[in-house]
Amino acid sequence: MLLATILYGFGRRQAKALKERKQQLAQDEMTLPSQSQRLMQLADTLSRVQRDTLFRHHNLSDLFQTYGQNGFFGPHEQRLEVVFTQVSQDGVVPGTYHLAGLMRVAGVISSLSGTIELRQVRNFFESADGIYIATGLFHFQQHTSSTKQLAHLDGLVAIDFAVKHDKSSLFAVEGAIRSRSRHFAFEGKWTDARTSKRQRVLWADEFAPVANAVLGDFDIGGRMATVNPKYRKYGWTEYFQNDEWWGKPLKPRLSL
């Protein structure tokens, strides 16, 4: 009887601690995809049936086709820029998307093609329906204009989105001056096809909050994102640039 009482009390304390941990994590900004992935393991998620139904009714393809995605490449946080020019949902597997686009690092433009597999979905806020965070995996191939493979990129992806009626949109937690949300973000490894050398890659639609989470001093303040001058030599002259580099002649190829 005493043992049963002890075990019951221990179980209740464990359940309370887990609930408190979930509530604490639910208030985090979940900036990096890896943080989101850890949260997904703790928090209640939509069932597979619910997730597949959500993706069948709400195609998120258009949400990934934004301009001005920025990020870090390699150990010195070299500026990485990405644009997806073609995105389509798989006709068989809900939550799987085929993408093609361009990436630019140190002024060199190359093409990307590959897939995103969104595997988990949960409510962004515990009390709010219609606002979600989805996480999953990405796998991209990087090619030259002659379609020669340069590298492959693999890792985690997370996207914050809202659905209302038949429409879906990127979701942002609004702050006093500007959004604190990444909208969507990718975090993983770039692997050289010839040497197998690996570099870290990290990019997002709204990258300033992600960059600050990584470096702490990336954005030095102001109404608009203002990049710390110490990162200028790695391509970070200005956060916002009037440079439609993705309009250059190089055309990506999409293989489904």
C-alpha positions in Angstrom: 0.0 0.0 0.0 2.8 2.4 0.9 4.7 1.5 -2.3 1.6 2.1 -4.4 1.1 5.5 -2.7 4.7 6.5 -3.4 4.5 5.4 -7.0 1.2 7.3 -7.4 2.8 10.5 -6.0 5.9 10.1 -8.2 3.7 9.6 -11.3 1.7 12.7 -10.5 4.9 14.8 -10.0 6.3 13.5 -13.3 3.1 14.3 -15.1 3.1 17.8 -13.6 6.7 18.4 -14.5 6.1 17.3 -18.1 3.0 19.6 -18.4 5.1 22.5 -17.1 7.9 21.7 -19.5 5.4 21.6 -22.4 3.9 25.0 -21.4 7.4 26.5 -21.1 8.4 25.2 -24.5 5.2 26.4 -26.0 6.2 30.0 -25.1 9.7 29.7 -26.7 10.2 31.3 -30.1 11.3 27.9 -31.5 13.6 29.8 -33.8 15.8 26.9 -35.0 14.3 23.8 -36.7 16.2 21.6 -34.3 14.5 23.4 -31.3 11.1 22.8 -33.0 12.0 19.2 -33.5 12.8 18.7 -29.8 9.5 20.4 -28.9 7.6 18.2 -31.2 8.9 15.1 -29.4 7.5 16.4 -26.1 4.3 18.2 -27.1 1.1 16.6 -28.4 1.0 16.4 -32.2 -1.7 15.9 -34.8 -2.3 12.2 -35.6 -1.2 11.0 -39.0 -4.8 11.0 -40.2 -5.3 14.6 -39.0 -2.0 15.7 -40.5 -2.7 14.1 -43.9 -6.2 15.6 -44.0 -4.7 19.1 -43.2 -2.2 18.9 -46.0 -4.8 17.5 -48.5 -7.0 20.5 -47.8 -4.2 23.1 -47.5 -1.4 23.0 -50.0 1.6 25.0 -48.6 3.5 25.2 -51.9 3.1 28.9 -52.3 4.3 29.7 -48.8 7.8 28.5 -49.7 8.0 30.7 -52.7 9.2 33.9 -51.1 12.1 36.1 -52.0 14.9 37.2 -49.8 15.7 34.0 -47.8 19.0 34.5 -46.1 21.3 32.3 -44.0 24.7 31.1 -42.9 27.1 28.9 -44.7 30.2 27.3 -43.1 32.1 28.2 -39.9 32.3 31.9 -40.5 28.6 32.5 -41.2 29.2 33.4 -44.8 26.0 34.9 -46.3 23.8 32.3 -48.0 20.8 33.3 -50.1 18.1 31.0 -51.4 15.0 31.4 -53.6 12.6 28.6 -54.5 11.2 29.2 -58.0 9.1 26.0 -58.4 7.3 24.3 -55.5 4.6 21.5 -55.9 3.0 19.2 -53.5 3.4 15.4 -54.2 0.4 13.9 -55.8 0.5 10.8 -53.6 2.1 11.7 -50.2 0.5 14.7 -48.4 3.1 17.0 -46.8 5.8 16.1 -49.3 6.9 18.9 -51.6 9.1 19.0 -54.7 11.2 22.2 -55.0 13.6 23.8 -57.4 15.4 27.1 -57.0 18.7 28.9 -56.7 21.3 29.5 -54.0 24.0 32.1 -53.9 27.1 32.0 -51.7 30.0 34.5 -52.1 28.5 35.8 -55.3 28.3 32.3 -56.9 24.9 31.2 -58.1 24.0 27.6 -58.5 20.7 25.6 -58.8 18.9 23.5 -56.2 16.3 20.8 -56.5 14.9 18.3 -54.0 12.2 17.5 -51.6 10.7 18.5 -48.2 8.9 15.9 -46.1 6.7 17.5 -43.3 6.3 14.7 -40.8 4.9 16.3 -37.7 2.3 19.0 -37.0 1.1 20.5 -33.8 -0.9 23.6 -32.8 1.4 26.6 -32.5 -0.4 27.7 -29.4 -2.1 25.2 -27.0 -5.4 27.2 -27.1 -5.4 28.3 -30.8 -6.9 26.3 -33.6 -5.9 26.9 -37.2 -2.3 28.0 -36.3 0.3 25.3 -36.7 4.0 24.5 -36.7 5.2 21.6 -39.0 8.6 20.0 -38.9 10.3 17.5 -41.2 13.2 16.7 -43.3 14.7 18.3 -46.5 17.0 16.8 -49.1 18.4 19.0 -51.9 20.9 18.6 -54.7 23.1 21.5 -55.7 24.0 21.8 -59.4 26.0 24.0 -61.8 24.3 25.4 -64.9 25.5 22.3 -66.7 23.6 20.1 -64.2 26.9 18.8 -62.7 26.2 17.9 -59.1 28.3 20.0 -56.7 26.9 18.9 -53.3 23.8 17.8 -51.5 22.1 19.5 -48.6 20.2 17.6 -45.9 18.6 18.5 -42.6 15.5 19.7 -40.7 12.9 22.1 -41.8 10.2 23.9 -39.8 7.3 26.2 -41.0 4.8 28.3 -39.0 1.5 28.7 -40.8 -2.1 29.5 -40.3 -5.2 28.2 -42.1 -8.6 29.9 -42.4 -11.4 28.6 -44.6 -9.6 27.5 -47.8 -6.6 29.7 -47.4 -3.2 29.2 -45.8 -0.6 31.8 -44.9 2.8 32.1 -43.1 2.3 32.9 -39.5 4.3 35.4 -37.4 4.2 36.3 -33.7 4.1 40.0 -33.9 6.3 42.1 -31.7 6.1 45.8 -30.9 8.2 46.8 -33.9 8.8 43.8 -36.2 8.0 40.1 -36.4 9.9 37.6 -34.2 9.0 34.7 -36.4 11.3 32.9 -38.8 8.2 31.9 -41.0 10.1 28.9 -42.2 13.7 27.8 -41.7 16.1 25.1 -42.8 19.0 23.7 -40.7 21.4 21.0 -41.8 24.6 20.1 -43.6 26.1 20.8 -47.0 28.2 17.9 -48.3 30.6 18.3 -51.2 29.9 15.7 -53.9 33.6 15.1 -54.7 35.4 15.4 -51.3 32.5 14.6 -48.9 33.6 17.7 -46.9 30.7 19.0 -44.8 29.6 22.6 -43.9 26.8 23.8 -41.7 23.9 25.5 -43.5 21.1 27.5 -41.9 18.6 29.8 -43.6 15.1 31.2 -43.1 12.5 33.4 -44.7 12.8 35.9 -41.8 16.4 35.3 -40.9 17.2 38.1 -38.4 15.6 36.3 -35.4 17.4 33.1 -36.3 20.7 34.9 -36.8 20.4 36.6 -33.4 19.6 33.2 -31.8 22.9 31.9 -33.2 25.3 34.8 -32.9 23.7 37.1 -30.3 25.1 40.3 -31.9 24.1 39.9 -35.5 21.4 42.6 -35.5 22.5 45.8 -33.7 19.1 47.3 -33.5 16.8 49.9 -35.1 13.4 49.7 -36.7 14.8 47.6 -39.6 17.4 44.8 -39.3 20.8 46.4 -39.1 23.7 43.9 -39.5 26.7 44.3 -37.2 29.6 45.7 -39.3 31.9 42.9 -38.0 30.2 40.5 -40.4 30.6 42.7 -43.5 33.5 40.7 -44.8 31.3 37.6 -45.0 28.8 39.2 -47.3 26.6 40.9 -44.8 26.8 44.5 -46.0 23.0 45.2 -45.6 20.3 42.9 -44.6 17.8 44.2 -47.1 19.3 44.5 -50.6 17.6 45.7 -53.8 19.2 43.0 -55.8 17.0 40.5 -57.7 20.0 38.1 -58.3 17.6 35.2 -59.0 16.7 36.8 -62.3 20.0 36.0 -63.8 20.1 33.6 -66.9 20.8 30.4 -64.9 17.7 28.2 -64.9 17.0 25.5 -62.3 15.9 22.0 -63.4 13.2 20.1 -61.4 13.3 16.3 -61.5 10.3 14.6 -59.9 
